[in-house]
Amino acid sequence: MSKKSSEIQPLLESQGNLETQESFRQNFSFAEKILALPGIFPPSSDDHDIRKVTRRKVEDMLFAEQHVPKYEDAPTKAHLGPQAINLWIWENKVMSEIPEGLLREFLGRGMNNTPHVFFRKYRLVHALLADAAKFHAIAPAQVRNEHLLDPKTLRTGIHSAADKTCLSPFHFLMRKSIQAGILDKPIPYTKATAKQPSLHPRILSFQTHMEEKGFARKHIRNNVNHIHQLLIWLCANIRIFEGSSPDILPIFQIQNEHLLAYRTYRLKLIKEGFCSRITFTHSIYAIRAFYRFLRDRYGYAPPIQRFRAISAPRYSPRDIPTNDQINELFQIIAQYAKNPTLDLLGYRFMLDLGLRLSEVAKIKWNDLNLGTRTIVIHSKGKKNHVMPLAGELYTLLKKVPYPPATTYLFGEKPSMIKYELYENFKLYTLIAGWPFPGGVHLFRHIFITRLAYKGNLPQAIQSLSRVKMLNTIGLYIHLANHDEHMISQINKLNYE
């Protein structure tokens, strides 16, 4: 007799079976890296026997009690839901930062918007207020309705708007100005849209190659831009390429002397303050990678002799939140999230396993095995990794309703999941009063820093954080922001 689908949970086994899941399936190659003397385990025991690397030891590295704050430790507050976020923004930001008048009226009309939309409107109004104050040479608190309705103020603001999505407060003010008889008709937004450049076929091939390799879209976009800028410069400055355009330039006619001339030009930009050392280095690396692709694809000998990068500080020490601050953030998430379990779970994956935002968004239900308490992570470069589930992660996963309504754990589409997690994080950290810049990638910095604090070997951290190059680990460790020696040593590492 077949069981109903609601009674079947193939990923969930009994707690009794879970206790016997001791060995970690993937630990042979992993153990070779973490058990070399002097290692992370005491040499007086048999912990260096590769056959006895247990799952417990791996979990201790990831989920040690003293390094995993629990939001349940504090008194549970009433769940308010996302509709309360707008009220928080109004009471704590609008009332203290936006003078009484038309701008408050505009925001008041948006109180029923989603928190993302309302927060965006608040930021637009905040920027508009600052620009109006600067235009009239007064303090923001002195800006009055007459300043906002002034045609010159409106025209300046509209023409400087980044795009049409920034115009909603100006449309409101224009209507008010017309009603007051100050403005006779709406001011049109005439900013031309930037035309996308035509790319060289070889660059397009390289772009496709990087996409197939699984590189991040931002990395691909930056590399393509660096190579395209090279071709633009060659067309404008090298005689044999005069009259050509970047999309048809004969790539295989570029010589070493041309690349070195471009390198000299970029070095001059650094001296004049128009280019940073790290941007220069990224440009050189992108062009060298492009020529390696041409060599492998077409057998073309790269003319990149002496076309080298320069030393550039990549390490940027930063403050990271304390356990108490993380604890408070998780309490706020539990209080304001539409679905507290899913939101907490998403950020826990980043904090406890070091997952990137894109990796969290791509988690499918069939990547999870609650019986063996493991997850398959689909990482950069189209690589898959198996990691253990324990602690709060496992507890939260058991709370998610089963059977699932979607293929992905957190929603319908990875793009929307990424957007929601990122934008929600901005709202939650605003309420928590976090002073830390950046987005959710901060959780990955915390994850790697915690592993380093526990004294784990760099090779172990590399495996658990799933990075290709061991040197990259140093960029994520924030042990001593003011240790100049440590900073200088990390910046000496080669990251090409």
C-alpha positions as CSV (number, residue, x, y, z in Angstrom):
1,M,0.0,0.0,0.0
2,S,1.5,3.3,-1.1
3,K,1.9,6.1,1.4
4,K,0.7,9.6,0.9
5,S,3.2,12.1,-0.4
6,S,2.8,14.2,2.8
7,E,4.0,11.2,4.9
8,I,7.1,10.6,2.8
9,Q,10.2,12.6,3.9
10,P,13.2,10.8,2.2
11,L,15.6,13.4,3.4
12,L,14.7,12.9,7.1
13,E,15.8,10.0,9.3
14,S,15.2,9.3,13.0
15,Q,17.4,10.9,15.6
16,G,18.7,7.4,16.6
17,N,20.2,6.9,13.1
18,L,21.7,10.4,13.2
19,E,23.9,9.5,16.2
20,T,25.6,6.8,14.2
21,Q,26.6,9.2,11.3
22,E,30.1,9.7,12.6
23,S,32.4,9.6,9.6
24,F,32.5,12.5,7.3
25,R,32.2,11.1,3.8
26,Q,34.6,13.6,2.1
27,N,37.4,13.6,4.7
28,F,40.3,11.6,3.1
29,S,41.8,14.4,1.0
30,F,40.6,16.9,3.6
31,A,42.4,15.1,6.4
32,E,45.7,15.0,4.6
33,K,45.6,18.8,4.7
34,I,44.6,19.3,8.3
35,L,46.5,16.5,10.1
36,A,50.1,17.3,9.3
37,L,52.2,17.8,12.4
38,P,52.0,20.2,14.1
39,G,48.3,20.2,13.3
40,I,45.1,21.2,15.0
41,F,44.8,18.0,17.0
42,P,47.0,16.9,20.0
43,P,49.9,14.7,18.8
44,S,49.6,12.5,21.9
45,S,46.4,11.0,20.7
46,D,45.6,8.9,17.7
47,D,43.8,11.8,16.0
48,H,46.4,11.9,13.3
49,D,45.2,8.5,12.0
50,I,43.6,9.5,8.7
51,R,41.0,6.7,9.2
52,K,39.8,8.3,12.4
53,V,39.0,11.8,11.2
54,T,35.4,11.9,12.4
55,R,32.6,14.1,11.4
56,R,32.5,15.4,15.0
57,K,36.0,17.0,14.5
58,V,34.9,18.7,11.4
59,E,31.7,20.0,13.0
60,D,33.7,21.2,16.0
61,M,35.6,23.5,13.6
62,L,32.4,24.9,12.1
63,F,29.9,24.8,14.9
64,A,31.8,25.1,18.2
65,E,29.4,26.3,20.8
66,Q,31.3,29.4,21.9
67,H,31.5,30.7,18.4
68,V,27.8,30.3,17.4
69,P,25.5,32.9,19.0
70,K,22.0,31.8,19.5
71,Y,19.2,34.2,19.1
72,E,17.0,32.1,21.4
73,D,19.1,33.0,24.4
74,A,17.4,36.4,24.7
75,P,13.8,36.9,25.6
76,T,11.6,36.3,22.6
77,K,9.9,39.5,21.3
78,A,6.6,39.6,19.6
79,H,6.7,39.0,15.9
80,L,5.8,42.2,14.1
81,G,6.4,41.3,10.5
82,P,7.7,43.4,7.7
83,Q,4.8,45.8,7.8
84,A,6.4,47.2,11.0
85,I,9.7,48.1,9.3
86,N,8.1,51.2,7.6
87,L,6.9,52.5,11.0
88,W,10.4,51.9,12.4
89,I,12.0,53.9,9.6
90,W,9.4,56.7,10.0
91,E,9.9,57.0,13.8
92,N,13.7,56.6,13.9
93,K,14.8,58.1,10.6
94,V,12.2,60.3,9.0
95,M,11.1,62.2,12.1
96,S,14.6,63.1,13.0
97,E,16.2,63.7,9.6
98,I,13.5,65.0,7.3
99,P,12.0,68.5,8.2
100,E,8.2,68.8,8.4
101,G,6.7,69.7,5.1
102,L,6.3,68.3,1.6
103,L,9.0,65.7,1.8
104,R,7.4,64.2,4.9
105,E,4.1,64.3,3.1
106,F,5.6,62.4,0.2
107,L,7.0,59.7,2.5
108,G,3.8,59.5,4.5
109,R,1.9,58.6,1.3
110,G,4.2,55.6,0.9
111,M,3.7,54.1,4.3
112,N,1.8,51.2,2.8
113,N,4.6,50.4,0.3
114,T,6.7,47.3,0.8
115,P,9.7,48.0,3.1
116,H,12.1,47.8,0.2
117,V,10.2,50.5,-1.8
118,F,9.7,52.7,1.3
119,F,13.3,52.5,2.3
120,R,14.3,53.4,-1.3
121,K,12.0,56.4,-1.2
122,Y,13.5,57.5,2.1
123,R,17.0,57.4,0.7
124,L,15.9,59.4,-2.4
125,V,14.3,62.0,-0.2
126,H,17.4,62.1,2.1
127,A,19.6,62.7,-1.0
128,L,17.2,65.3,-2.4
129,L,17.2,67.2,0.9
130,A,21.0,67.3,1.0
131,D,21.2,68.5,-2.7
132,A,18.6,71.2,-2.1
133,A,20.4,72.4,1.0
134,K,23.7,72.5,-1.0
135,F,22.0,74.4,-3.9
136,H,20.6,77.1,-1.6
137,A,23.7,77.1,0.7
138,I,21.8,76.3,3.8
139,A,21.6,73.5,6.3
140,P,19.3,70.5,5.6
141,A,17.2,71.4,8.6
142,Q,16.6,74.9,7.1
143,V,15.1,73.6,3.8
144,R,11.5,74.7,3.4
145,N,8.8,74.0,0.9
146,E,9.6,77.1,-1.1
147,H,13.2,75.9,-1.6
148,L,11.9,72.5,-2.8
149,L,9.3,74.0,-5.2
150,D,11.7,76.4,-6.8
151,P,12.0,75.6,-10.5
152,K,15.8,75.9,-10.4
153,T,16.0,73.4,-7.6
154,L,13.7,70.9,-9.4
155,R,15.5,71.3,-12.8
156,T,18.9,70.8,-11.2
157,G,17.7,67.7,-9.3
158,I,16.0,66.1,-12.3
159,H,18.9,66.6,-14.7
160,S,21.3,65.1,-12.2
161,A,19.1,62.1,-11.4
162,A,20.9,58.8,-12.2
163,D,17.9,57.3,-13.9
164,K,14.1,57.4,-14.1
165,T,13.7,55.3,-11.0
166,C,15.0,58.2,-8.9
167,L,12.4,60.7,-10.1
168,S,9.3,59.8,-7.9
169,P,9.9,62.6,-5.3
170,F,10.5,65.1,-8.1
171,H,7.3,64.2,-9.8
172,F,5.5,64.8,-6.5
173,L,7.2,68.2,-6.0
174,M,6.5,69.2,-9.6
175,R,2.8,68.6,-9.2
176,K,2.8,70.7,-6.0
177,S,4.8,73.4,-7.8
178,I,2.3,73.5,-10.7
179,Q,-0.7,73.6,-8.2
180,A,1.0,76.5,-6.4
181,G,1.4,78.4,-9.7
182,I,5.2,78.4,-9.5
183,L,5.9,76.0,-12.3
184,D,3.9,76.2,-15.5
185,K,4.5,72.6,-16.8
186,P,6.4,69.5,-15.8
187,I,10.2,69.4,-16.4
188,P,11.1,66.6,-18.8
189,Y,13.8,64.1,-18.0
190,T,16.1,64.1,-21.0
191,K,19.1,62.1,-19.8
192,A,20.2,59.9,-22.7
193,T,20.7,56.2,-22.0
194,A,24.3,55.0,-22.4
195,K,24.8,52.9,-25.6
196,Q,26.3,49.5,-25.0
197,P,29.7,49.2,-26.9
198,S,30.1,46.7,-29.6
199,L,32.7,44.1,-28.4
200,H,35.4,42.4,-30.4
201,P,34.5,38.8,-31.4
202,R,37.5,37.5,-29.6
203,I,36.4,39.3,-26.4
204,L,33.0,37.7,-26.8
205,S,34.6,34.3,-27.1
206,F,36.6,35.0,-23.9
207,Q,33.4,36.1,-22.2
208,T,31.6,32.9,-23.1
209,H,34.7,30.9,-21.9
210,M,34.6,32.6,-18.5
211,E,30.8,32.0,-18.2
212,E,31.3,28.3,-19.0
213,K,34.0,28.2,-16.3
214,G,31.5,29.5,-13.8
215,F,33.1,32.9,-13.0
216,A,31.0,35.5,-11.2
217,R,29.2,37.9,-13.5
218,K,30.9,40.9,-11.9
219,H,34.3,39.4,-12.5
220,I,33.5,38.6,-16.1
221,R,32.1,42.2,-16.7
222,N,35.2,43.8,-15.2
223,N,37.6,41.6,-17.3
224,V,35.7,42.3,-20.5
225,N,35.8,46.0,-19.7
226,H,39.6,46.0,-19.0
227,I,40.3,44.3,-22.4
228,H,37.9,46.6,-24.3
229,Q,39.7,49.6,-22.8
230,L,43.0,48.3,-24.1
231,L,41.6,48.0,-27.6
232,I,40.1,51.5,-27.4
233,W,43.5,52.9,-26.4
234,L,45.3,51.0,-29.2
235,C,43.0,52.4,-31.8
236,A,43.6,56.0,-30.6
237,N,47.3,55.8,-29.9
238,I,49.1,53.2,-32.1
239,R,49.6,54.1,-35.7
240,I,49.0,50.7,-37.3
241,F,45.6,50.6,-35.7
242,E,44.5,54.1,-36.9
243,G,41.1,54.1,-38.6
244,S,40.2,50.8,-36.9
245,S,37.6,50.4,-34.2
246,P,37.8,48.3,-31.0
247,D,35.3,45.7,-32.3
248,I,37.3,44.9,-35.5
249,L,40.9,45.6,-34.5
250,P,43.2,42.8,-35.7
251,I,44.0,41.2,-32.3
252,F,46.9,39.1,-33.6
253,Q,48.8,42.2,-34.8
254,I,49.2,43.5,-31.3
255,Q,52.8,43.3,-30.4
256,N,54.6,43.3,-27.1
257,E,55.8,46.9,-27.6
258,H,52.1,48.0,-27.9
259,L,51.2,46.3,-24.6
260,L,54.2,47.8,-22.8
261,A,53.2,51.3,-24.1
262,Y,49.7,50.7,-22.7
263,R,51.2,49.7,-19.4
264,T,53.3,52.9,-19.3
265,Y,50.1,54.9,-20.0
266,R,48.3,53.2,-17.1
267,L,51.2,53.8,-14.8
268,K,51.0,57.5,-15.7
269,L,47.4,57.5,-14.7
270,I,48.4,56.2,-11.3
271,K,50.9,59.0,-10.8
272,E,48.3,61.6,-11.8
273,G,45.7,60.1,-9.4
274,F,43.3,58.9,-12.1
275,C,43.8,55.2,-11.4
276,S,44.5,53.1,-8.3
277,R,47.2,50.6,-8.0
278,I,44.7,47.8,-7.5
279,T,42.8,48.8,-10.6
280,F,46.0,48.8,-12.6
281,T,46.8,45.3,-11.3
282,H,43.3,44.0,-12.2
283,S,43.7,45.4,-15.7
284,I,47.0,43.6,-16.2
285,Y,45.7,40.3,-14.9
286,A,42.6,40.5,-17.1
287,I,44.7,41.2,-20.3
288,R,47.1,38.4,-19.4
289,A,44.2,36.0,-18.8
290,F,42.8,37.0,-22.2
291,Y,46.0,36.2,-23.9
292,R,46.3,32.8,-22.1
293,F,42.8,32.1,-23.5
294,L,44.0,33.0,-27.0
295,R,47.0,30.7,-26.7
296,D,44.9,27.8,-25.5
297,R,42.2,28.3,-28.1
298,Y,44.1,29.4,-31.2
299,G,47.7,28.4,-30.4
300,Y,48.8,32.1,-30.4
301,A,52.0,32.9,-28.6
302,P,51.1,35.7,-26.1
303,P,53.2,38.9,-26.5
304,I,53.1,39.6,-22.8
305,Q,56.8,39.6,-22.0
306,R,57.5,42.1,-19.1
307,F,53.8,43.0,-19.2
308,R,53.6,42.7,-15.4
309,A,51.4,44.0,-12.6
310,I,52.7,46.0,-9.7
311,S,52.4,45.5,-6.0
312,A,49.0,46.7,-4.8
313,P,47.4,46.5,-1.4
314,R,44.4,44.2,-1.7
315,Y,43.9,43.6,2.0
316,S,41.6,46.0,3.7
317,P,41.3,45.4,7.4
318,R,37.8,45.9,8.7
319,D,35.8,45.7,11.9
320,I,33.5,42.7,12.3
321,P,30.5,42.4,14.6
322,T,30.8,40.8,18.0
323,N,28.7,37.8,18.9
324,D,26.4,40.1,20.9
325,Q,25.8,42.2,17.8
326,I,25.1,39.2,15.7
327,N,22.8,37.9,18.4
328,E,20.9,41.2,18.3
329,L,20.6,41.1,14.5
330,F,19.1,37.6,14.6
331,Q,16.6,38.8,17.2
332,I,15.6,41.6,14.9
333,I,15.3,39.2,11.9
334,A,13.0,36.9,14.0
335,Q,10.9,39.9,14.9
336,Y,10.5,41.7,11.5
337,A,10.9,39.0,8.8
338,K,7.9,37.8,6.8
339,N,9.2,34.2,7.3
340,P,11.7,34.3,10.2
341,T,12.7,30.7,9.7
342,L,13.8,31.1,6.1
343,D,15.5,34.4,6.6
344,L,17.4,33.2,9.6
345,L,18.3,30.0,7.7
346,G,19.7,32.0,4.8
347,Y,22.0,34.2,6.9
348,R,23.0,31.2,9.0
349,F,24.2,29.4,5.9
350,M,26.5,32.4,5.2
351,L,27.6,32.7,8.8
352,D,28.1,29.1,9.8
353,L,29.2,27.5,6.5
354,G,30.6,30.6,4.8
355,L,28.3,30.4,1.8
356,R,28.3,33.2,-0.7
357,L,24.9,34.8,-1.5
358,S,24.8,33.2,-4.9
359,E,25.4,29.8,-3.3
360,V,22.6,30.3,-0.8
361,A,20.2,31.3,-3.6
362,K,20.9,28.1,-5.6
363,I,20.3,25.7,-2.7
364,K,17.7,23.1,-3.9
365,W,15.8,20.7,-1.7
366,N,17.6,17.8,-3.3
367,D,20.9,19.3,-2.2
368,L,19.9,18.6,1.4
369,N,20.1,15.3,3.3
370,L,18.7,15.7,6.8
371,G,19.3,12.0,7.4
372,T,23.1,12.3,7.0
373,R,22.9,16.0,7.9
374,T,24.8,17.1,4.8
375,I,24.4,19.7,2.1
376,V,25.8,19.8,-1.4
377,I,27.1,23.3,-2.1
378,H,27.3,24.5,-5.8
379,S,30.3,26.8,-5.7
380,K,32.2,29.0,-8.1
381,G,33.7,27.3,-11.1
382,K,30.8,24.8,-11.2
383,K,32.4,22.8,-8.4
384,N,30.3,20.9,-5.8
385,H,31.3,20.5,-2.2
386,V,29.7,18.5,0.6
387,M,29.5,20.1,4.1
388,P,27.9,19.0,7.4
389,L,24.8,20.4,8.9
390,A,24.6,20.9,12.7
391,G,23.7,23.4,15.3
392,E,21.2,26.1,14.5
393,L,21.4,25.3,10.8
394,Y,20.0,21.8,11.4
395,T,17.5,23.0,13.9
396,L,16.1,25.7,11.5
397,L,16.0,23.3,8.6
398,K,13.8,20.9,10.5
399,K,11.3,23.8,11.0
400,V,10.9,24.4,7.3
401,P,7.5,22.9,6.1
402,Y,7.8,19.7,4.1
403,P,6.9,18.7,1.3
404,P,8.3,21.8,-0.4
405,A,6.3,24.1,-2.7
406,T,9.4,25.2,-4.7
407,T,12.4,23.5,-6.2
408,Y,14.8,26.0,-4.4
409,L,14.8,26.1,-0.7
410,F,14.3,29.9,-0.5
411,G,11.9,30.6,-3.3
412,E,11.1,30.3,-7.0
413,K,14.1,32.0,-8.7
414,P,17.7,32.4,-7.5
415,S,17.8,36.0,-8.8
416,M,14.8,37.0,-6.7
417,I,16.2,35.1,-3.7
418,K,19.4,37.0,-3.9
419,Y,17.6,40.3,-4.1
420,E,15.4,39.6,-1.2
421,L,18.2,38.3,1.1
422,Y,20.4,41.3,0.2
423,E,17.7,44.0,0.6
424,N,16.3,42.5,3.7
425,F,19.8,42.4,5.2
426,K,20.1,46.2,4.6
427,L,16.8,46.8,6.5
428,Y,17.7,44.5,9.4
429,T,21.1,46.0,9.9
430,L,19.6,49.5,9.7
431,I,17.3,48.6,12.6
432,A,20.2,46.9,14.5
433,G,22.3,50.0,14.1
434,W,25.2,48.1,12.6
435,P,28.1,50.5,11.6
436,F,29.7,47.9,9.3
437,P,29.8,48.8,5.6
438,G,29.0,46.4,2.8
439,G,26.4,43.7,2.3
440,V,25.8,40.0,3.2
441,H,29.4,39.0,2.2
442,L,30.4,40.3,5.6
443,F,29.1,37.0,7.0
444,R,31.8,35.1,4.9
445,H,34.5,37.4,6.4
446,I,33.2,36.5,9.9
447,F,33.1,32.8,9.1
448,I,36.8,32.7,7.9
449,T,37.9,35.0,10.7
450,R,36.3,32.7,13.3
451,L,38.1,29.7,11.9
452,A,41.4,31.5,12.1
453,Y,40.7,32.6,15.7
454,K,40.3,28.9,16.6
455,G,43.9,28.2,15.4
456,N,43.0,26.1,12.4
457,L,45.6,25.6,9.7
458,P,45.3,27.8,6.6
459,Q,44.8,24.6,4.5
460,A,41.9,23.6,6.7
461,I,40.3,27.0,6.3
462,Q,40.9,26.9,2.6
463,S,39.0,23.6,2.3
464,L,36.1,24.7,4.5
465,S,35.7,28.1,2.8
466,R,36.1,26.5,-0.7
467,V,38.6,29.0,-2.2
468,K,40.9,28.0,-5.0
469,M,44.1,29.8,-3.8
470,L,45.4,29.6,-0.3
471,N,46.6,33.2,-0.4
472,T,43.0,34.4,-0.7
473,I,42.3,33.3,2.9
474,G,44.5,36.2,4.2
475,L,42.1,38.7,2.6
476,Y,39.2,37.5,4.8
477,I,40.9,37.3,8.2
478,H,40.4,40.3,10.4
479,L,42.3,39.6,13.6
480,A,44.0,42.9,14.3
481,N,42.9,46.0,12.3
482,H,45.9,48.0,13.6
483,D,48.6,45.4,13.1
484,E,50.6,47.1,10.4
485,H,53.1,44.2,10.1
486,M,50.3,41.7,9.5
487,I,48.7,44.0,6.9
488,S,52.0,44.5,5.0
489,Q,52.7,40.7,5.0
490,I,49.3,39.9,3.6
491,N,49.7,42.5,0.9
492,K,52.9,40.9,-0.3
493,L,51.1,37.8,-1.3
494,N,50.6,37.2,-5.1
495,Y,47.0,36.8,-6.1
496,E,47.2,36.3,-9.8
